[in-house]
């Protein structure tokens, strides 16, 4: 499985898992989160590998569609990039301003918690 796709699916799952059914959540969590194979998931649920594959494929498509419409992951990534850019600028241009450095640290900590 491709690492970039796994990372993307895990990120989308973090934002949109509540919009999926319980079975979709379980399959995606096992497949992308716990690195189970299709066969292992099929055995766990007593279904065919094809059924698992179809469910995961449809669930992944649903996550991509939610992102296409809601942009929650893209907005989150843009906010993180903006904070990173701001941090780099402040550190390089205002290194002596302790109050500004403290404010920046608070913003970065808050973003990291989200």
C-alpha positions as CSV (number, residue, x, y, z in Angstrom):
1,X,0.0,0.0,0.0
2,X,1.3,3.4,-0.9
3,X,2.4,5.5,2.1
4,X,1.1,8.8,0.7
5,X,-2.3,7.3,0.2
6,X,-2.4,5.8,3.6
7,X,-1.4,9.1,5.2
8,X,-4.1,10.9,3.2
9,X,-6.8,8.4,4.1
10,X,-5.8,8.5,7.8
11,X,-6.0,12.3,7.7
12,X,-9.4,12.3,6.0
13,X,-10.6,9.7,8.4
14,X,-9.6,12.0,11.3
15,X,-11.9,14.7,10.0
16,X,-14.8,12.8,8.6
17,X,-15.0,9.4,10.4
18,X,-18.2,10.5,12.1
19,X,-19.9,10.7,8.7
20,X,-19.3,7.0,8.0
21,X,-21.2,3.9,9.1
22,X,-19.7,1.9,12.0
23,X,-18.7,-0.9,9.5
24,X,-17.0,1.6,7.3
25,X,-15.1,3.1,10.2
26,X,-14.0,-0.4,11.4
27,X,-12.8,-1.5,8.0
28,X,-10.9,1.7,7.3
29,X,-9.4,1.8,10.8
30,X,-8.2,-1.8,10.4
31,X,-6.9,-1.4,6.8
32,X,-5.3,2.1,6.9
33,X,-4.7,2.5,10.7
34,X,-3.7,-1.0,11.8
35,X,-2.3,-2.2,8.4
36,X,-4.5,-5.3,8.3
37,X,-4.8,-7.1,4.9
38,X,-8.0,-7.5,3.1
39,X,-7.9,-11.2,4.0
40,X,-7.4,-10.5,7.7
41,X,-10.4,-8.1,7.7
42,X,-12.5,-10.6,5.8
43,X,-11.7,-13.3,8.3
44,X,-12.4,-11.0,11.2
45,X,-15.9,-10.1,9.9
46,X,-16.8,-13.4,8.2
47,X,-17.1,-11.9,4.7
48,X,-15.3,-12.2,1.4
49,X,-12.1,-10.3,0.5
50,X,-14.1,-8.7,-2.4
51,X,-16.7,-7.4,0.0
52,X,-14.0,-5.8,2.2
53,X,-12.3,-4.4,-0.9
54,X,-15.6,-2.9,-2.2
55,X,-16.4,-1.4,1.2
56,X,-13.0,0.2,1.6
57,X,-13.0,1.5,-1.9
58,X,-16.5,3.1,-1.5
59,X,-15.6,4.4,1.9
60,X,-12.4,6.0,0.6
61,X,-14.3,7.6,-2.2
62,X,-16.9,8.9,0.3
63,X,-14.0,10.5,2.4
64,X,-12.6,12.1,-0.8
65,X,-16.1,13.5,-1.7
66,X,-16.6,14.9,1.8
67,X,-13.2,16.7,1.5
68,X,-14.1,17.9,-2.0
69,X,-17.3,19.5,-0.6
70,X,-16.1,20.6,2.9
71,X,-12.4,21.3,2.5
72,X,-11.7,20.6,6.2
73,X,-8.3,18.9,5.7
74,X,-7.2,21.4,3.1
75,X,-8.1,24.3,5.4
76,X,-6.3,22.7,8.3
77,X,-3.2,22.2,6.2
78,X,-3.3,25.8,4.9
79,X,-3.6,27.1,8.5
80,X,-0.7,25.0,9.6
81,X,1.4,26.2,6.6
82,X,0.5,29.9,7.5
83,X,1.5,29.4,11.1
84,X,4.8,27.8,10.0
85,X,5.5,30.7,7.6
86,X,4.6,33.3,10.3
87,X,6.8,31.5,12.8
88,X,9.8,31.4,10.4
89,X,9.4,35.1,9.7
90,X,9.0,36.2,13.3
91,X,12.0,34.1,14.4
92,X,14.2,35.6,11.6
93,X,13.1,39.2,11.9
94,X,12.1,39.7,15.5
95,X,14.4,37.3,17.4
96,X,14.9,39.9,20.2
97,X,11.2,40.6,20.8
98,X,10.4,38.2,23.7
99,X,6.7,39.1,23.9
100,X,6.2,38.3,20.2
101,X,8.2,35.1,20.6
102,X,5.9,34.1,23.5
103,X,2.8,34.9,21.5
104,X,4.1,32.8,18.6
105,X,4.8,29.9,20.9
106,X,1.2,30.0,22.2
107,X,-0.2,30.1,18.7
108,X,2.0,27.2,17.6
109,X,1.1,25.1,20.7
110,X,-2.6,25.8,20.1
111,X,-2.4,24.7,16.4
112,X,-0.4,21.6,17.5
113,X,-3.2,20.6,19.9
114,X,-5.8,20.6,17.1
